[in-house]
Amino acid sequence: MRIEEGFQEELETVKELNRELEAIFNSSYDEIFVTDCEGKTLRVNKACERFYGVKAEEIVGKSVWELEKLGFFTSPITPQVVKEKKRVTSIQNTKGGQKIIVTGNPVFDENGNVVRIVTNSRDITELSELRQRLEETEKLMDNYRTEIAQLRRERLESVQLISSSPTMKSILDIVEKVAGVDSTVLIEGESGVGKGVIASKIHQLSRRSRDPFITVNCGAIPENLIESELFGYEGGAFTGAKKEGKKGLFELANNGTVFLDEIGELPINLQVKLLHVIQEKRLMRVGGNDYINVNVRIIAATNRNMQRLITERKFREDLYYRLNVVPLIIPPLRHRKEDIPLLIDYFLEAFCEKYELSKKISPETREVLAMYTWPGNVRELENLVERLVVTVDSAEILPVHLPEYFSHVGASAEKVFVLDICPLKNLIEEAERQLLRKAFIKYRNTYRIAEALEVNQSTIVRKIHRYGIVREGEETK
C-alpha cells in the first residue's frame, strides 16, 4: 500500500514537472521547433501559430520537407545541422509572410551522433522593414546633402556684409587677408552676430570658393551620431550601417571648407580626432583601419567662453590653439549702432522684393529701433523686419506696429515725435488719435483703455468714434 502511495506521489510530481516545463516551453515568444535526425517534427511551441496560421498539433509528426512543400517555410535548416554537426543560422520566409531568423542547435547522444535538432526562430520582419527604410532614408539624406550643398553655393554668391562701423570694417579687412591663406580661423561672438556670414565670406573670397562649403552645427547633432557624420563609417561598422559604408562631412568637403559652428559643444572624445585631422590632414572612418587623406580648411565659431571651457576641462587646450590661429571677435549689434540703419534698409529691401510688397519704415520707428539693445543681434533684427513687412497692412511701418516690448525702449527719451510745424490743435488731435489707436490694439476694450489712460470710459467711446477707430475692425465694449 505504501509502495503504491509512493508511486502515486512520484507520478504526480512528474506530471507537475511536465506541466511546468510545457508552460515554460509555450511561454517563449520565439518559436521552439524540435525534430529528430530524420527531420520529423517531435515538438513545437505555440509561437508557431503566428508564423504558420495553424495549431501546433497539426505540425507535429510531419517532416520538415513535407512542411516545406506545404509552404510553411522555405529552406529547412535541419539537414544542414545534421550534416555539419554544429549550430547553423539562416533566414526563412514563412507561410504567414514573416521573415524569420532561424538557429538550429544539434543534440548528441553518448556516441556523438545527432539525435535531436532544437531550432529557435525569431520574427525579424519589422527589423528588416526598418533596415530597408533606413537605407532609403540614407539615400534621401545623400540627395538632400547634394541639394543643400548646391543651395549653399548659390547663397554664398549672394552673401553681403553690411557694415559702416569702424570695428566691423577692421574685421572685414582681416577677412580679406585671411581668405587668401589656409589658416584655421576661430570666430567668437554672441548668437546672431553673423559668425556664419563671416565664415561664408572667407570661403567665398578664398581659392576654395568653387569647392564645397559645409556647415556643421556641433550642438545640434546628437552625440551618438556626430562622429559618423563628421568622419564617416565603414560598411558593417554598426547595426543599420550601409553595406558600402558612408563618407563623412570632412570627406564630402574635400578641397573645400568645413565650418564647425558651436565648436564648444563638440564632445571631448571627438576633439582628439579633430585635432588629428587638422595636424595630419587625414582621418579614419568609424570601424575602419586605414587612414584617408583630406584637404579641407577649417573655420570654427562659438558663443561660449572658451577659456572657461578649457579650465573646466570641457575643451582641449591644444585643440583651442590649433583653431585659434586667426581669432575674429564679432561685436554685438548694440556695440555697433552705426550698422543698424544700413541693416534695416538691406533687410527691408530684401523682404519687400521677396514678398512683392512695397513698405517703408517711418523715421520715428527707425529711432525706436536704433535705441533698442538687440539681444538677439542681427538675426533678431532680420526676423523683426520680415515680420513687420509681412504683417503690417499699411504702407508705412509706424512705432505702434512694433511688438509690445519696444514700448519700454528709450524710457528716458522723448515719447512724441514732431516732424514739422503745424497748428497746435492738429498736433493734439493727431497725438490723441495715435494714442487711442495704440491703446485699442493693445487692450481691445474701452474700459481697460479708460483705466490705462486715466479718463472716463464714455470719453474713450466718444473719441474712438470721432477718429474712426471702431471702423478699422475693432469692437466697442
C-alpha positions in Angstrom: 0.0 0.0 0.0 2.8 2.3 1.0 4.6 1.5 -2.3 1.6 2.4 -4.3 1.2 5.7 -2.4 4.8 6.5 -3.0 4.4 5.6 -6.7 1.4 7.9 -7.0 3.2 10.8 -5.3 6.2 10.4 -7.6 3.8 10.2 -10.6 2.1 13.4 -9.5 5.4 15.1 -9.1 6.5 14.0 -12.6 3.2 15.3 -14.0 3.5 18.6 -12.2 7.1 19.0 -13.6 5.9 18.1 -17.1 3.1 20.7 -16.9 5.6 23.3 -15.7 8.1 22.5 -18.5 5.2 22.6 -21.0 4.1 26.0 -19.7 7.7 27.3 -20.0 8.0 25.8 -23.5 4.9 27.5 -24.7 5.5 30.8 -23.0 8.5 31.6 -25.2 7.8 34.4 -27.7 10.3 32.8 -30.1 9.4 29.6 -31.8 11.0 26.4 -30.5 10.9 23.6 -33.1 12.2 20.1 -32.2 12.9 17.4 -34.8 14.7 14.1 -34.8 17.7 13.4 -37.0 15.4 12.3 -39.9 13.6 15.7 -39.9 10.4 14.5 -38.2 8.7 17.2 -36.1 8.6 16.0 -32.5 7.5 19.1 -30.6 6.8 22.8 -31.4 5.5 25.5 -29.1 2.5 27.7 -29.7 4.6 30.6 -31.1 4.4 28.7 -34.4 0.8 29.7 -34.8 1.9 33.3 -35.6 4.2 32.0 -38.4 2.1 29.3 -40.0 -1.5 30.1 -39.1 -2.2 26.5 -37.8 -2.3 24.8 -34.4 0.9 23.2 -33.2 -0.7 19.8 -33.2 -1.2 20.0 -37.0 2.6 20.3 -37.4 3.8 17.6 -35.0 4.5 14.3 -36.8 5.2 15.9 -40.2 8.7 16.1 -41.7 10.4 19.4 -42.4 10.4 18.5 -46.2 6.7 18.0 -46.1 6.2 21.3 -44.3 8.3 23.0 -46.9 6.2 21.5 -49.8 3.1 22.8 -48.0 4.6 26.3 -48.0 5.0 26.6 -44.2 8.6 27.8 -44.6 11.5 27.9 -47.0 14.8 26.0 -46.9 14.7 23.7 -43.9 17.8 24.0 -41.7 17.6 20.5 -40.2 19.6 18.7 -42.9 22.5 21.1 -42.7 22.7 20.8 -38.9 22.7 17.0 -39.2 25.4 17.1 -41.8 27.7 19.7 -40.2 27.0 18.6 -36.6 27.2 22.2 -35.4 24.9 25.2 -34.9 23.6 26.8 -38.1 21.7 30.0 -38.6 19.8 31.2 -41.7 16.9 33.3 -42.8 13.5 31.8 -43.8 10.2 33.1 -45.1 7.0 31.7 -43.5 3.5 30.9 -44.7 2.3 34.0 -42.8 4.5 36.3 -44.8 7.1 36.9 -42.0 10.8 36.9 -42.4 12.4 34.9 -39.5 15.9 34.2 -38.4 16.4 30.5 -37.6 19.1 28.9 -35.5 19.4 25.1 -35.4 21.3 23.5 -32.5 22.3 19.8 -32.6 21.7 17.5 -29.6 24.1 14.5 -29.4 23.9 11.0 -27.8 26.8 9.4 -25.9 28.3 8.2 -29.2 28.4 11.7 -30.7 25.5 11.1 -33.1 22.9 13.8 -33.7 19.6 12.6 -32.3 17.7 15.9 -32.0 17.7 19.3 -33.6 16.3 22.2 -31.5 15.5 25.2 -33.7 14.8 28.7 -32.4 13.1 31.1 -34.7 12.6 34.8 -34.2 10.4 37.2 -36.3 12.6 39.9 -37.9 10.1 41.2 -40.4 9.8 44.6 -38.7 13.5 44.8 -38.3 14.0 44.1 -42.0 11.5 46.7 -42.9 13.2 49.2 -40.6 16.5 48.4 -42.2 15.1 49.0 -45.6 13.5 52.2 -44.6 16.8 53.3 -43.0 18.7 52.6 -46.2 16.1 54.6 -48.2 16.4 57.4 -45.7 20.2 57.3 -46.1 19.8 57.7 -49.8 17.4 60.6 -49.4 19.8 62.2 -47.0 22.6 61.9 -49.6 20.3 63.6 -52.1 19.4 66.3 -49.7 23.0 66.9 -48.9 23.8 67.4 -52.6 20.8 69.8 -52.9 21.8 71.7 -49.8 25.4 72.0 -51.0 24.1 73.5 -54.2 21.8 75.9 -52.4 24.7 76.9 -50.1 26.9 77.5 -53.2 24.2 79.8 -54.7 23.7 81.5 -51.3 27.4 82.1 -51.0 27.4 84.0 -54.2 25.0 86.5 -52.8 26.4 86.9 -49.3 26.9 90.5 -48.4 28.4 92.0 -45.3 26.6 95.2 -44.4 28.5 97.5 -42.1 29.8 101.0 -41.6 31.2 100.8 -38.1 35.0 101.1 -37.6 35.1 97.8 -35.7 33.4 95.8 -38.4 35.5 97.5 -41.1 38.6 96.4 -39.3 37.3 92.8 -39.1 36.4 92.8 -42.8 40.0 93.9 -43.6 41.2 90.8 -41.7 38.6 88.6 -43.5 40.0 89.7 -46.9 43.6 89.0 -45.8 42.9 85.6 -44.2 40.8 84.4 -47.1 44.0 84.2 -49.2 45.6 81.6 -46.9 44.5 78.3 -45.4 45.0 79.2 -41.7 42.3 77.9 -39.3 40.0 80.7 -38.0 38.1 80.9 -34.8 35.2 83.3 -34.8 33.8 84.3 -31.4 30.7 86.3 -30.6 27.2 86.2 -29.3 24.4 84.2 -31.1 23.1 86.1 -34.1 26.0 88.4 -34.7 26.8 86.9 -38.1 29.5 84.4 -37.5 28.2 82.1 -40.2 28.1 85.1 -42.7 31.8 85.9 -41.9 32.7 82.2 -42.4 30.9 82.1 -45.7 32.6 85.3 -46.8 36.1 83.9 -46.0 35.2 80.8 -48.2 33.8 82.9 -50.9 36.9 85.1 -51.2 39.3 82.1 -51.0 40.7 79.9 -53.8 38.5 77.1 -52.5 35.3 79.0 -53.4 34.4 76.6 -56.2 34.6 73.6 -53.9 32.1 72.7 -51.1 31.4 74.8 -48.1 29.8 72.5 -45.4 28.4 73.8 -42.2 28.2 71.5 -39.1 26.4 72.7 -36.0 28.2 70.7 -33.3 25.5 71.4 -30.8 22.6 70.2 -33.0 23.7 66.7 -33.9 23.2 64.0 -31.2 26.4 62.9 -29.6 26.0 59.3 -30.7 25.7 60.4 -34.4 28.2 63.2 -34.7 31.3 61.0 -35.0 29.9 59.1 -38.0 28.5 62.3 -39.5 31.9 64.0 -39.4 34.3 61.1 -40.1 32.0 58.6 -41.9 31.9 54.9 -41.3 32.9 51.6 -43.0 30.4 49.1 -44.1 29.1 47.0 -41.2 30.5 49.3 -38.6 27.3 49.2 -36.6 23.7 47.9 -36.9 21.9 49.7 -39.7 25.0 50.9 -41.4 25.2 50.9 -45.2 27.0 47.9 -46.6 29.3 50.0 -48.7 29.9 52.5 -45.8 29.5 56.3 -46.0 31.7 59.3 -46.4 31.7 61.8 -43.6 31.3 65.6 -43.9 35.1 66.1 -43.9 35.5 63.8 -47.0 32.5 65.4 -48.7 34.1 68.8 -48.2 37.5 67.7 -49.7 39.3 70.7 -51.2 36.7 73.0 -49.7 35.9 74.4 -46.3 34.2 72.9 -43.2 32.5 75.4 -40.9 32.2 74.0 -37.4 29.6 76.1 -35.7 29.2 75.9 -31.9 32.6 74.2 -31.6 32.4 74.4 -27.8 29.7 71.8 -27.9 31.9 69.1 -29.6 32.2 66.1 -27.3 35.6 65.8 -25.7 36.3 62.4 -27.2 35.9 63.7 -30.7 38.2 66.7 -30.1 41.2 64.4 -30.3 40.1 63.1 -33.7 39.5 66.7 -34.9 43.0 67.7 -33.7 44.4 64.8 -35.8 42.6 65.9 -38.9 44.0 69.5 -38.5 47.5 68.3 -37.9 47.8 65.3 -40.1 45.3 66.1 -42.9 43.9 62.6 -42.7 41.1 60.7 -40.8 39.9 57.2 -40.1 36.3 56.3 -40.5 34.3 54.7 -37.7 35.0 51.0 -37.9 37.9 51.5 -40.3 41.5 50.5 -40.2 43.0 52.7 -42.9 43.6 56.5 -43.0 42.0 58.7 -45.6 43.7 61.9 -46.7 41.5 65.0 -46.7 42.3 68.5 -47.8 39.9 70.9 -46.0 40.1 74.3 -44.4 38.5 74.5 -41.0 36.7 77.6 -39.7 35.2 77.3 -36.2 32.8 79.5 -34.3 31.5 79.7 -30.8 29.4 81.9 -28.5 30.9 80.2 -25.4 33.8 81.4 -23.2 36.5 79.1 -24.5 39.0 79.9 -21.7 36.4 78.8 -19.1 35.7 75.6 -21.0 39.4 74.8 -21.0 39.6 75.5 -17.3 36.6 73.2 -16.7 38.4 70.5 -18.8 35.5 70.5 -21.3 37.7 71.7 -24.2 41.2 70.6 -25.1 43.8 73.4 -24.8 45.9 72.1 -27.6 42.9 72.0 -30.0 41.9 75.6 -29.0 45.3 76.9 -30.0 45.2 74.9 -33.3 41.8 76.5 -34.1 42.7 80.0 -32.8 45.5 80.7 -35.4 43.5 83.7 -36.6 41.0 84.9 -34.0 38.0 87.1 -35.0 35.8 88.5 -32.3 32.5 89.9 -33.7 31.0 92.6 -31.5 27.2 92.5 -30.7 24.9 94.8 -32.6 24.4 97.1 -29.6 28.1 98.0 -29.7 27.9 99.0 -33.4 24.8 101.0 -33.7 26.1 102.6 -36.9 25.2 99.4 -38.7 21.5 99.3 -37.6 20.2 101.8 -40.2 22.1 100.0 -43.0 20.9 96.6 -41.9 17.3 97.9 -41.7 17.4 99.2 -45.2 19.1 96.0 -46.5 16.5 93.6 -44.9 13.6 95.9 -45.8 14.5 95.9 -49.5 15.2 92.1 -49.5 11.9 91.2 -47.9 9.8 93.6 -50.0 11.4 92.0 -53.1 10.8 88.5 -51.8 7.1 89.0 -50.9 6.5 91.5 -53.8 5.4 94.2 -51.4 6.1 98.0 -51.0 6.7 99.1 -47.5 8.7 101.8 -45.8 9.7 102.4 -42.2 8.9 105.8 -40.6 11.6 107.9 -39.1 10.0 107.5 -35.7 10.2 103.7 -36.0 13.8 103.9 -37.1 14.6 106.0 -34.0 13.0 103.4 -31.7 14.9 100.6 -33.4 18.1 102.4 -33.1 17.7 102.8 -29.3 16.9 99.0 -28.8 19.6 96.8 -27.4 19.1 93.9 -29.8 19.9 90.9 -27.5 19.4 88.6 -30.5 21.7 90.7 -32.6 21.5 90.8 -36.4 19.3 87.7 -36.6 16.7 89.3 -34.3 16.7 92.5 -36.5 16.3 90.4 -39.7 13.4 88.4 -38.2 11.7 91.6 -36.9 11.9 93.4 -40.3 10.5 90.3 -42.0 7.6 90.1 -39.5 6.8 93.8 -40.0 6.9 93.6 -43.8 4.5 90.6 -43.7 2.1 91.5 -41.0 1.6 95.3 -41.2 -1.2 96.2 -43.6 -0.4 99.9 -44.1 2.4 101.0 -46.5 4.3 102.7 -43.7 5.6 100.9 -40.6 5.0 103.0 -37.5 6.1 102.7 -33.9 2.6 101.4 -33.0 3.3 98.4 -35.2 6.3 97.3 -33.2 6.0 94.4 -30.6 4.9 95.5 -27.2 8.3 95.1 -25.6 9.5 98.1 -27.7 7.2 100.3 -25.7 9.9 100.2 -22.9 12.7 101.3 -25.3 14.2 104.6 -24.5 12.1 105.3 -21.4 14.0 108.5 -20.8 13.8 109.7 -24.4 11.0 111.8 -26.0 7.7 109.9 -26.3 6.3 112.2 -29.0 8.0 113.0 -32.3 7.2 116.3 -34.0 8.3 116.2 -37.7 7.1 119.6 -38.8 5.4 122.9 -37.8 1.6 122.6 -37.7 -1.3 124.1 -35.8 -1.3 123.1 -32.2 -4.9 121.8 -32.5 -4.0 119.5 -35.3 -0.9 118.2 -33.4 -3.0 117.4 -30.3 -5.7 115.6 -32.4 -3.0 113.5 -34.2 -1.3 112.6 -31.0 -4.7 111.7 -29.4 -5.6 109.6 -32.4 -2.3 107.7 -32.4 -2.5 107.1 -28.7 -6.1 105.8 -28.8 -5.2 103.5 -31.8 -2.2 102.1 -30.0 -4.3 101.6 -26.8 -7.1 99.9 -28.8 -4.6 97.5 -30.4 -3.2 96.6 -27.0 -6.3 96.4 -24.8 -9.3 95.9 -27.3 -11.7 97.0 -24.5 -12.8 100.6 -23.8 -13.0 100.1 -20.0 -9.4 98.9 -19.9 -8.3 101.7 -22.2 -10.0 104.2 -19.9 -8.2 102.8 -16.9 -4.8 102.9 -18.7 -5.3 106.5 -19.9 -6.9 107.6 -16.7 -10.1 109.0 -18.2 -13.8 108.1 -18.2 -14.9 105.2 -20.4 -17.6 107.4 -22.0 -14.8 109.8 -23.2 -13.0 106.9 -24.8 -16.1 105.7 -26.6 -16.8 109.2 -27.9 -13.3 109.8 -29.2 -12.8 106.4 -30.9 -16.0 107.1 -32.9 -14.7 110.5 -33.7 -11.4 109.3 -35.0 -13.0 106.3 -36.8 -11.0 103.7 -34.9 -14.0 101.4 -34.5 -14.5 101.3 -38.2 -10.9 99.8 -38.5 -12.2 96.5 -37.4 -12.3 96.8 -33.6 -15.3 96.1 -31.4 -16.5 98.7 -28.9 -17.1 97.3 -25.4 
